[in-house]
Amino acid sequence: MRRLNRVKKYRLHHHDNEEYAAELAPGRLYMAKSEGRNLLTFKTDTSVIVGYVALFLALFSITFYPLVFGSLGVVIGLLAVRYGARTLGFTAIGFGGFSVLFSLLYPLMISAF
């Protein structure tokens, strides 16, 4: 009798078909593409997208507005590292930091000569 009650309680509280919403951002973005009878599923991590945005901003900062875009590249690169895209994030931090430091130190080096 006791065992039967435990099983019933477990079945009442255990639901396999529940879905939970993400709090801030999705963990993965799913894009499906169908070709004929085969369904190909492409999975893209959010961290990879954030990493590429940071890398784009960091590389863009080398040419235009190095303080603004370089700082944004560093901050978003830190966010990408936090999400898990370590290589993209650290590359963006490196290029953004180089851009910011070069834009600050280049006038000092030119004025010294």
FENMONOR-V412108 format. One record per residue. SS is DSSP state (H for helix, E for strand, C for the rest). PSI is psi in whole degrees, -180 to 180 (* if undefined). Layout:
[[SS PSI] [SS PSI]]
//
This chain:
[[C -45] [H -43] [H -39] [H -40] [H -40] [H -42] [H -42] [H -43] [H -42] [H -42] [H -31] [H -34] [H -8] [C 116] [C 122] [C -19] [C 22] [C 147] [C 144] [C 136] [C 150] [C 145] [C -53] [C -49] [C 153] [C 148] [C -33] [E 147] [E 127] [E 128] [E 128] [E 140] [E 127] [E 133] [E 104] [C -125] [C -18] [E 138] [E 111] [E 133] [E 124] [E 129] [E 129] [E 125] [E 146] [H -35] [H -35] [H -40] [H -45] [H -39] [H -42] [H -36] [H -43] [H -42] [H -40] [H -46] [H -39] [H -42] [H -35] [H -30] [H -19] [C -31] [C -42] [C 133] [C 68] [H -33] [H -41] [H -58] [H -31] [H -43] [H -42] [H -40] [H -40] [H -45] [H -46] [H -29] [H -40] [H -38] [H -39] [H -40] [H -39] [H -37] [H -19] [C -5] [C 79] [H -47] [H -48] [H -42] [H -46] [H -34] [H -44] [H -40] [H -41] [H -49] [H -41] [H -42] [H -41] [H -44] [H -45] [H -47] [H -41] [H -40] [H -28] [H -37] [H -22] [H -46] [H -33] [H -39] [H -38] [H -40] [H -22] [H -27] [C *]]
//
